[in-house]
Amino acid sequence: MNSLMMKKMKSVIVEEKKKKEEGLLDLVFSWSPKDLLNNNLYKNKVTKIPDTFSSTAEYLKSFKLPLIEETRADFCSGLESIAESPASEISTISIDKGHKPPQELHYKITIKPVTDLYNPGGHYDPQSGDVFALSSVRPRNVGDLVRPGQKIIFAFVVMASEADPSISITPSEELNRSELLSKTKEAKLFATFVMNLTTNKRIWTALHPSPKSLNLGLIENLLQHDTSSYSNMQGDDEDCSVCDSEELNKVRRSTVLGIIRSFKLDESQKNAVLSSIGMAKCAHRKNNVKLIWGPPGTGKTKTVASLLFVLLKLKCRTLTCAPTNIAVLQVAERLVKIVLESVRTYDTYGLGDIVLYGNGERMKIDEHEELVDVFLQYRLETLGECLCPLTGWKFNLDSMICFLRDPRQQYRIYLGRDKTCGDDTEGTVVDGDAGNLEPSEKKKKKKTKEIINQSSNGNQEKQEKESCMTYEEFVLKKFRSLSLKLVSCTKNLYTHLPTSAVPLHVVKQMIQLINLLKPPGNSKETYQFADLMFKKRELLSIMKELLAGFPLPNINGSLRNFCLENACLIFCTASGSIKMQSSVEMVIIDEAAQLKECESAIPLQLPGVRNALLIGDDRQLPAMVQSKVLGNVNFGRSLFQRLASLGKRKHLLNIQYRMHPTISSFPNSKFYDNSIVDAPNVKLRSYTRNFLKGNMYSSYTFINVSTGKEDFSKGRSPRNLAEAAVVNQIIGKLYSYHCNTKTAISVGVISPYKGQVGLMHEKFGKKYAGRNGNGFTVNVRSVDGFQGGEEDIIIISTVRCNGNGSVGFLSNHQRTNVALTRARYCLWIVGSGSTLANSGTVWQHLVSDAKMRGCFYDADEAAEFKHASKPALFKTSRTRSKLDFAESLSSQLAKISLDDVFVKPVS
């Protein structure tokens, strides 16, 4: 199949995907505001997603209605919180190309900041995939959207980029400014953010594959009904017996073992890597899926990065994805670190085989310096400059050769004695060299000369005003200028081009050239003149070799496609993998237990994919689901969890390297059936850290705050002032310890409830955020926000405090598991012991376990907490409290000032 046909096929596929995505958008735009706010709209239509399926059609169909309902719930949530959403004022609206009403509605808008004082959500900068409300008033609540006579239109952002101030949109109906604008002299139009539809649109596309699709093999193999079928299917859980018996694979296994030996993997990690490599390179079967089970602290990221490094060495084209940008960046960072350590002799050569793509702003790629060289957008910009005929690598190489061949001629030109080549000498072609060149080289030199002459005129006046340099000064200055550009271009070429386009022998020459261009010794200035003249012949020799022996790659088509098609390892989010048009051999899904099964259908349908590896822990938090209607229909269930529940074998990583043994003890027994072993490093005496004095601050404790009150007055999410005050006191003591000892400490403060997270962040999270650079960090987040993270010390505020043992969603085992497994050295749980002990949940067992192990302490008995944990003793304020406590609190408490509750850190 020729390249033209391939391009046509790809464009057809892209067009089909766009049409499918528009199908969901049309449905969304068909809903009225009343429909969007109706939580029962699909209640009687959605059915439970089964555990097994009879066909791919049934499999894909089972997710469609739940996805529609989840999209409605996301939209509804956006409308309900619209008062706090960012907004902007619309400056202009114009018709865009392709506009054919009533079906094809395409407009362009420009925006400006809201001039009204009321805009609590801040300025709205529309992003591709957003849905926003277009209205003549800045909505202050959801009622503004459904008020009779109020015209509201929803619009979808088709394209928004920094390069173009205008934003392409598709509205839910044709725009009529006279209907939208209120009848006042100062009529305005507002765009208020509601939701982003990108991921749901991509899932919708994956659920509607082409009838002729050849990429459903993996999905077809995931419909198995029972565990007995696994032993007979092509994708057996065991390693291929044929591969094991072949001599070639014995050699390959020996090679792989040699590669991974330096990673210092434990036995379970090493076996996981070897088994995955066996699956990836097996030629006897395809459409296999393996599960790697990585409980907290067991080195999951290290294992994945080690596996990817081996796949890179074996040239196995693999796409690695995850549900979130954070998870993708984490594994990419670890892999890049391994690669750079392994290729120190050849600098950054090899990074061109690795590509990370996605939204750079959302990824905060500028904060990840080590990933910039593999980030696609940066690579495209860098290679674009290097490959440019007029300013790129070849031009700079030519310029340096011409200069070194006859620097005296260049100096005469500089002095203005020879007007044939202009005054600016950078890259000047010397006519005296032409006699020794082949006709083709003469033409190249003539072309270069013309380019230089054109660029030199602007600099002539400036040069005439400068005092003339001596010959030696001129040569050294000119050489430095040319060498800086050439070194930069050369390094960028072997960094960003795939290894298939730059042979190793060429890279060796490039590195040799760079070393020669650098001055000898430790001088940061430049060569001494004599040293340069001595090295001139060697420099010219190697540059001529490069010029003759390394033709730059001839890129037909886009540079983006060239980079993606020639990369070996590709990183992106699971939904972002829909942009991949070229084939891959293998898909790895990290944090697979957090990915909705319907979303995993995107990477599993990539062209050419033969095998998939799912890595995760189904005993931690699953994907979040917005709709309460979908609570019991398995919509948030992952493919990892479904296959595990069917009995598919999970390869367990069974040694944990994170938690002090006193911390790992309870979660290991409660959530992992004591199958996890503490690594030697956490058993060392040095791993026991005494940050604060007293048994209450040992490695694992429960701090009982019996006098706290749960407060629902600020919304549906409860808060507990007494617990927050106790946590504040502890952090103050830790900060004093840090200041006195200069010990670096990272503290994580976790609460399951947003209300408590907001309260603690406001009162002390912000205060310590500015001190992050000096070795003391405090991160205040929800349990969901901490999944995958770890800190030296974790403090948990459980919030709930009542007489009936009601703890709400605190009872969730997966959420509890995440909260209890984030700490390295110390885990301090702050809560109401009596409430949790009467809850009939896992927390009842935790309190009982803490008492049995002698880790249970009463805050009331500690002198430093007497004022913090007893609200009745808080100082009152002159002004009435703004907290508006619930009726359950006494009238005396209603006068409390929160500033008095949060006392200053103890010195």
C-alpha positions, 0 to 999 in steps of 0.5 A, spaced: 500 500 500 503 506 497 503 512 502 498 516 498 493 511 500 495 510 507 494 518 508 487 517 504 485 512 509 487 516 515 484 522 513 477 517 512 478 514 519 479 521 522 473 524 519 469 518 521 471 519 528 469 526 528 462 524 526 461 519 531 464 524 537 458 529 534 453 524 535 454 525 543 454 533 542 448 532 538 445 528 544 447 533 549 445 539 545 438 536 545 437 536 552 433 542 555 436 545 562 430 542 565 432 535 562 440 536 565 437 538 572 433 532 572 437 526 576 432 521 574 432 522 567 435 515 565 434 512 572 429 507 569 433 506 562 440 504 565 441 497 566 447 494 570 453 492 566 454 485 566 460 481 568 461 477 562 458 478 554 456 474 548 459 479 543 463 485 542 456 488 540 453 487 547 460 489 550 460 496 547 452 497 547 452 496 555 456 502 556 453 507 552 447 509 556 451 509 562 456 514 559 450 518 556 447 519 564 454 520 566 455 526 561 448 529 563 450 528 571 457 532 569 453 537 565 448 538 571 454 538 576 457 544 572 450 548 572 449 547 580 456 550 581 456 555 575 456 561 580 463 559 582 465 557 575 470 562 571 467 567 566 469 571 560 465 577 556 464 576 549 467 581 545 465 579 538 461 573 534 462 572 527 460 566 522 466 561 521 467 557 515 463 551 514 457 554 517 451 551 513 444 552 518 440 549 521 445 543 521 452 546 521 453 551 526 460 554 526 462 561 529 468 564 531 468 569 538 473 573 541 473 574 549 475 579 554 475 579 562 469 580 565 468 588 567 463 587 572 465 586 579 461 579 580 466 574 577 468 569 583 470 564 579 475 568 575 477 569 568 475 564 563 479 562 558 476 557 553 479 550 552 478 545 546 472 541 548 469 545 553 462 547 554 460 553 556 453 557 557 452 563 553 448 568 556 446 576 557 447 575 564 453 573 569 449 567 572 449 567 580 446 561 581 443 555 577 436 559 577 438 564 572 439 559 567 432 556 567 428 563 569 422 564 564 424 569 559 432 568 560 435 566 553 441 561 555 445 557 549 450 552 550 456 552 546 462 547 544 469 549 543 471 546 537 478 549 537 482 554 542 489 556 541 494 561 544 496 562 537 489 565 535 485 569 539 479 567 536 475 561 538 472 556 534 465 554 537 459 550 535 453 552 539 446 548 540 442 553 536 443 559 531 446 565 534 441 571 534 445 577 538 438 581 538 435 575 542 441 574 546 442 581 549 438 584 554 435 590 552 439 595 555 444 600 553 450 596 556 448 590 553 453 584 554 454 577 552 458 572 557 461 565 556 461 561 563 464 555 563 460 548 565 464 542 563 469 539 559 466 534 554 473 531 551 474 525 554 466 523 554 466 524 546 473 520 545 469 514 549 463 515 545 467 514 539 471 508 542 464 505 543 462 506 536 467 502 532 467 502 524 463 495 522 470 494 518 474 495 524 480 490 524 482 492 531 477 489 536 481 482 537 483 484 544 476 486 546 473 480 543 478 476 548 476 479 554 469 477 553 470 470 556 465 467 561 469 463 566 476 462 569 476 455 566 476 458 559 482 462 560 486 455 560 484 454 553 484 461 550 490 464 546 491 469 551 493 464 557 495 467 563 501 462 563 507 463 559 508 460 552 511 453 553 513 454 545 517 460 546 520 457 553 523 451 549 526 455 543 533 456 543 532 463 540 528 465 546 533 462 551 538 467 549 533 473 549 531 471 556 539 471 558 539 478 555 533 481 558 536 478 565 542 481 563 539 488 562 534 488 568 540 485 573 542 493 574 535 495 576 536 491 583 528 488 582 526 483 587 523 476 585 516 478 584 518 485 580 523 481 576 518 475 574 513 480 572 518 484 567 520 477 564 513 474 564 511 481 560 517 481 556 515 474 554 508 476 552 510 482 548 515 478 544 511 471 543 510 470 536 505 464 537 499 467 540 496 474 540 490 478 544 493 476 550 492 480 557 496 480 563 494 483 570 500 486 575 497 487 582 501 493 585 499 494 592 501 501 595 509 501 596 511 495 592 515 499 587 510 499 581 512 505 577 519 502 578 517 495 575 513 498 569 519 503 568 524 497 568 519 493 563 519 499 558 527 500 558 527 492 556 522 493 551 526 499 548 532 495 547 528 490 544 525 495 539 518 493 541 513 499 539 509 500 546 504 505 548 503 507 555 497 510 558 494 512 564 487 515 567 491 522 569 496 526 566 500 525 573 500 518 573 503 518 565 508 523 567 510 519 573 512 513 569 515 517 564 520 521 568 522 514 571 523 511 564 527 517 562 531 517 568 533 510 567 535 511 559 539 517 561 543 513 566 544 508 561 547 512 555 551 517 559 557 515 554 552 518 548 549 524 552 542 524 550 542 519 544 536 515 544 531 520 547 528 520 540 525 513 541 521 516 546 515 521 545 510 524 551 504 528 548 498 531 551 496 538 553 502 541 555 499 546 560 495 541 563 501 537 564 505 543 567 510 540 563 515 546 564 515 544 571 518 537 569 525 539 566 527 532 565 521 531 560 522 537 556 526 533 551 521 527 550 515 532 550 512 532 542 510 539 542 517 541 544 520 536 539 517 539 533 519 546 535 526 544 536 527 539 530 523 544 525 529 549 527 534 544 526 532 541 519 530 548 516 535 549 510 536 556 511 538 556 519 538 549 521 544 544 522 546 543 515 547 551 514 551 551 521 555 546 519 557 549 512 558 556 515 563 553 520 567 549 514 567 555 510 570 559 516 575 554 518 577 553 511 580 560 510 579 565 516 584 570 513 579 571 507 573 572 512 577 577 516 578 581 509 571 581 508 570 583 515 575 589 514 571 591 508 577 590 503 573 584 499 566 586 497 564 580 494 561 576 499 558 582 504 560 584 510 557 579 515 562 573 516 557 568 519 557 562 514 560 566 509 562 562 502 569 563 500 570 564 492 577 561 493 575 555 495 570 554 489 576 551 485 577 545 489 569 543 489 565 538 485 560 542 481 554 540 486 558 543 492 559 549 488 552 550 487 551 549 494 556 554 496 553 559 491 546 558 494 549 559 501 553 565 499 547 568 496 543 567 503 549 570 507 549 576 502 541 578 503 542 577 511 548 581 511 546 588 509 542 589 515 548 589 520 553 593 515 551 599 518 552 597 525 559 593 524 562 600 521 561 603 527 564 598 531 572 599 532 576 594 528 578 587 531 585 584 530 585 578 526 586 573 532 580 577 536 576 576 530 577 569 529 576 567 536 569 571 536 567 568 530 569 561 532 565 562 538 559 565 535 559 559 530 560 553 535 555 555 539 550 554 534 553 548 531 553 545 538 546 546 540 543 544 533 548 538 533 546 536 540 538 537 538 539 532 532 541 526 536 537 528 542 530 528 538 531 524 532 529 517 533 535 512 533 533 509 526 534 516 523 541 517 526 546 511 526 550 510 532 557 511 528 554 518 526 552 520 533 559 518 536 562 523 530 557 528 533 559 528 540 567 528 538 565 534 534 562 537 540 568 536 544 572 539 539 568 545 539 569 546 546 575 549 549 581 545 552 581 545 559 576 548 564 576 555 560 569 557 559 571 563 555 573 560 548 579 557 545 586 560 545 588 562 538 594 557 537 589 551 540 584 553 535 589 553 529 592 546 532 585 543 532 583 546 525 585 540 521 581 535 525 575 539 526 574 540 518 576 533 517 570 530 522 565 536 519 566 534 512 565 526 514 559 528 517 556 532 511 558 527 507 556 521 511 549 523 514 544 526 510 538 529 514 532 524 514 527 526 508 520 527 511 514 526 507 508 529 510 508 532 517 514 532 522 509 530 528 507 523 524 514 522 523 516 523 530 510 518 532 511 513 527 518 512 528 518 512 536 519 506 540 515 508 546 509 513 546 506 516 553 499 519 553 493 519 557 488 513 556 483 518 552 489 521 549 491 515 545 485 516 540 490 521 537 494 515 535 494 513 527 500 509 527 500 502 529 503 499 536 505 492 538 503 493 545 499 497 550 501 498 557 495 501 562 498 504 568 493 505 574 488 501 570 484 500 576 482 507 576 480 507 569 473 506 567 472 500 563 469 503 557 475 508 557 480 503 556 476 501 550 480 507 547 487 504 547 485 497 546 483 498 539 489 502 537 492 499 530 496 493 530 496 492 538 497 485 539 497 485 547 495 489 553 498 489 560 494 492 566 497 494 572 494 497 578 491 495 585 483 494 585 483 494 592 484 502 592 480 507 589 476 506 583 474 511 577 470 517 580 463 517 578 458 523 578 451 520 577 448 517 583 444 513 578 450 509 576 452 507 583 450 500 583 451 499 575 458 497 575 460 504 570 466 506 575 468 499 575 475 498 571 477 492 566 482 490 571 477 489 577 472 485 572 477 480 570 480 479 577 473 478 579 472 473 574 478 469 577 484 472 572 491 471 575 494 477 578 501 477 578 502 480 585 508 485 587 509 482 594 514 487 598 513 494 600 518 499 601 514 505 603 511 504 610 514 503 617 512 496 619 507 499 624 504 503 619 503 497 614 501 492 619 493 494 619 492 495 611 496 489 610 492 484 614 485 488 613 486 489 605 491 484 603 490 478 607 497 479 610 500 477 603 505 483 603 512 483 606 516 489 609 522 490 605 529 490 609 529 498 608 523 499 612 525 494 618 532 498 619 532 502 626 534 508 622 527 508 619 524 509 625 523 517 626 522 521 632 520 528 629 516 530 636 517 528 643 512 523 646 509 516 645 503 520 641 508 522 636 511 515 634 510 511 628 503 509 628 498 512 633 490 514 633 489 521 637 482 521 640 478 528 639 472 526 643 469 533 644 469 535 637 463 536 633 461 535 626 458 541 622 454 541 616 452 548 616 456 550 610 454 545 605 453 537 604 460 536 606 462 536 614 467 539 618 470 539 625 473 545 628 476 541 634 480 536 629 482 541 625 485 545 631 489 539 633 492 538 626 494 545 626 497 544 633 501 538 630 503 542 624 506 548 628 510 543 633 513 540 626 515 546 623 518 548 630 522 542 630 524 543 622 526 550 624 530 548 630 534 542 627 534 544 619 531 537 618 527 536 611 520 534 612 514 533 608 507 532 611 500 530 608 494 532 611 488 528 609 481 528 610 475 524 606 471 530 606 471 536 602 469 541 607 474 539 612 480 539 606 477 546 605 477 549 612 484 546 613 487 549 607 484 556 608 487 556 615 494 553 615 495 549 608 496 556 605 500 559 611 506 553 610 505 553 602 510 559 601 515 555 605 515 549 601 522 551 598 526 551 605 525 543 606 518 544 610 512 542 605 504 541 607 500 538 602 492 538 604 488 534 600 482 529 600 483 522 600 482 521 592 487 527 591 492 523 595 492 516 591 499 515 588 502 520 593 506 519 599 509 523 604 514 523 610 508 524 615 501 523 614 495 526 618 488 524 617 482 528 620 476 523 620 471 529 621 465 524 623 463 525 631 456 523 633 452 518 638 450 513 633 456 511 629 454 514 622 460 515 618 457 515 611 462 514 605 468 514 610 466 506 611 469 505 604 474 500 604 478 502 598 478 510 600 480 507 607 486 503 604 488 509 600 488 514 606 492 509 611 498 507 606 501 514 604 506 515 610 513 513 610 515 514 617 509 516 621 501 516 620 497 520 626 490 519 625 485 524 628 478 522 630 472 521 634 474 514 637 467 512 640 464 514 633 468 510 629 468 504 634 460 504 633 460 505 626 460 497 624 465 499 619 473 497 618 474 503 622 471 500 628 477 494 627 482 500 626 480 503 633 480 496 636 487 494 633 490 501 635 487 500 642 490 493 642 497 495 640 497 501 645 497 506 640 491 509 642 491 516 645 486 521 648 488 528 646 484 531 652 490 528 656 495 532 652 496 539 655 498 542 648 491 540 646 487 542 652 485 549 648 485 546 641 480 540 642 475 543 647 471 548 643 467 550 650 474 553 651 475 557 645 476 564 646 470 568 643 470 574 638 468 581 639 464 580 632 459 574 631 462 568 627 461 568 620 461 560 620 453 560 622 454 553 626 448 548 625 443 547 630 447 542 634 452 547 636 450 551 642 449 558 642 456 560 645 459 556 640 456 560 635 460 566 637 467 563 636 472 566 632 476 561 627 482 565 628 482 564 635 481 556 634 488 556 630 493 558 635 500 560 633 505 554 632 508 552 638 516 555 639 
